[in-house]
């Protein structure tokens, strides 16, 4: 992996331009990002970030209809993508390197000059309402939402990024424009480019970025509520229970690269590959589930270990108890020396391979800058930190895990016992 190649510049409107050149690639990934995620929404704006992102694709000044915009991308051999997260909205694409400037023209037109016609609001609202309905019908997705609701009760993040049906139904065109005017700030945003940068015309790229209207930096989002162990259950007929858990990890700060590296190794050790603790315990040793997943993630003021799996009703209580027992063992004794070596090696390999993708490099830069304010975005820095994680680092993280989780659970839960 190439090392220490990232560079950063600032356009006249305050927009940062981050480049991550990768030699030997045929493709270039480009994204335009604003701090306009769900957690920035206020009263009367819930769901605005997502609906606004959808609405932008209905047409721009340069490409007045969705069809024209889509066809322009197809002529470049690609599609334009949009995503709304809790922290930001991102418009992105990956193209053959020779088309990088044409792709930048499309993306900056989308970000700087979307039509956002009032006549298009209701049609996109209908699409999103169907998206919400689809998610509610899926029991796994519904379990995720229940966990989120329990974890962030009383905060905007207690509801999915799309918002609840009633929220979306009440959104107005004026609210969408107001949210954009406040949050789509170039001085707080980012343009990231990764891969083959041989065909970039940087003077023209700076000119294209300059089309994005200069706006003042937006206010910071509200702080998260204190962690509290809550349980949210939804009874559904069937044979499968979808279990989701969130354990607070006290004192972990994702703004620190060291903490992120330790969290990466710990996540793989708990439920990454087939030799991880929970996979071995739940599937290999006791045949309780087909899959189990876990990961430590968080914000500047809260971090959690998330665990998810699907089990039969008869196995729900045992599964919950065994997950708790595995975490108790790690909390008390930490990992073995062999586990620390193995999962440090596995994590560094997985991270190195993931960054073979140019889009993964853009995503990494976006996450670090927009979520954690860390501008040291070269992937080699994370890789070196992972390679230096020690057994004691992992044990220290494990000792910080609160044994009382938030629970989201959907299915025939019966008399489920989630006591600790």
Beta strands, then each sheet from edge to edge (+ up, - down):
strand 1: 7-10
strand 2: 16-21
strand 3: 27-34
strand 4: 81-84
strand 5: 89-96
strand 6: 190-195
strand 7: 231-235
strand 8: 240-248
strand 9: 292-299
strand 10: 302-312
strand 11: 406-411
sheet 1: 1+ 2- 6- 3+ 5- 4+
sheet 2: 7+ 11+ 8- 10+ 9-
end
